[in-house]
Amino acid sequence: MLHSDRALAEPFVCYIVATGERVPSVTLYTEHKIHELKAFCFNGSRGSVLSFDKTFNLGAIYVTVAVYKNLAVVRRKTSEHPLFIGPLYLHGLHMPRHIASFSVTLHLTYRTVLSVS
């Protein structure tokens, strides 16, 4: 459910790469998510680790999920920071070069988005 018109204005599908392979590769994130990555993953010694969860096979499409610990939230029962879903990568082949492409896209996005903020 969308909570405001602003959510409709912020793009979520950020990159689509179509080649002769099975399905196009699609990178999904919001600018807000990139700012969270800056705050939680690239904050010196206090930063969280940005990691890539295993690739899930959803039929003809694979989904690779970037995850990080949200340092602004603490679970009451465990006093630990929960994992949050970061950018997503949809792709047709599960090969190391596709995951590398996703990480390079995130790196370039991080530099571009945060240099204009």
C-alpha positions in Angstrom: 0.0 0.0 0.0 1.3 3.4 -0.9 1.2 6.0 1.8 1.6 9.2 -0.3 1.9 10.6 -3.8 5.6 11.1 -3.1 6.1 7.4 -3.1 4.7 7.3 -6.6 7.1 10.0 -7.8 10.3 8.2 -6.5 11.6 5.7 -9.1 12.1 2.1 -8.0 13.2 0.5 -11.3 16.5 2.2 -11.8 18.4 0.2 -14.4 17.4 -2.2 -17.1 20.0 -4.0 -19.2 18.7 -6.0 -22.1 21.0 -8.3 -24.0 20.6 -11.5 -26.0 20.4 -13.5 -22.7 17.2 -15.1 -21.2 15.7 -12.0 -19.5 16.8 -8.4 -19.0 18.7 -7.5 -15.8 16.8 -5.1 -13.6 18.2 -3.1 -10.6 15.6 -1.9 -8.1 16.1 0.6 -5.3 15.0 4.0 -4.2 17.2 7.0 -3.5 16.1 6.8 0.1 17.6 3.3 0.3 20.9 4.6 -1.1 21.0 7.2 1.6 20.4 4.5 4.2 23.3 2.6 2.8 25.5 5.6 3.3 24.3 6.1 6.8 24.5 2.5 8.0 27.2 0.8 5.8 29.7 3.5 5.1 29.9 5.2 8.4 33.5 4.5 9.5 34.1 2.1 12.3 30.4 2.1 13.3 29.2 1.0 9.9 27.2 -2.1 9.1 28.3 -4.7 6.5 26.6 -4.5 3.1 26.1 -8.1 2.0 24.4 -10.0 -0.8 22.0 -12.7 0.2 21.9 -15.9 -1.7 20.3 -15.7 -5.1 16.7 -17.0 -5.2 15.4 -18.7 -8.2 11.9 -17.6 -9.1 11.3 -19.5 -12.3 13.0 -17.8 -15.2 14.2 -15.0 -13.0 16.8 -15.0 -10.3 16.6 -12.4 -7.4 19.7 -11.2 -5.6 19.1 -9.2 -2.5 21.5 -6.7 -0.8 21.0 -6.6 3.0 22.4 -4.5 5.8 21.8 -4.0 9.5 19.7 -0.9 10.3 21.6 0.8 13.1 18.7 3.1 13.9 16.6 0.2 15.1 17.2 -2.2 18.0 15.2 -5.3 18.7 13.9 -5.3 22.3 14.4 -9.0 22.9 17.9 -9.4 21.5 19.2 -5.8 21.6 20.5 -6.4 18.1 20.0 -4.4 14.9 17.7 -6.1 12.4 18.6 -6.9 8.8 16.9 -4.7 6.2 16.5 -5.4 2.5 18.5 -3.1 0.3 18.6 -2.8 -3.5 17.4 -5.8 -5.5 18.7 -7.3 -8.7 16.6 -9.4 -11.0 18.5 -11.4 -13.7 18.1 -14.3 -16.0 21.4 -16.2 -15.4 23.0 -17.1 -12.1 26.6 -16.3 -12.9 29.3 -14.5 -11.0 29.6 -11.7 -13.6 25.9 -10.8 -13.1 26.5 -10.4 -9.3 29.6 -8.3 -10.1 27.5 -6.2 -12.5 25.0 -5.5 -9.6 27.8 -4.5 -7.2 29.4 -2.2 -9.8 26.0 -0.6 -10.5 25.5 0.0 -6.8 28.9 1.5 -6.5 28.3 3.9 -9.3 24.9 4.8 -8.0 26.2 5.4 -4.6 28.8 7.8 -5.9 26.3 9.6 -8.3 23.4 9.9 -5.8 25.5 11.1 -2.9 27.6 13.5 -4.9 24.5 15.5 -5.9 22.8 15.3 -2.5 
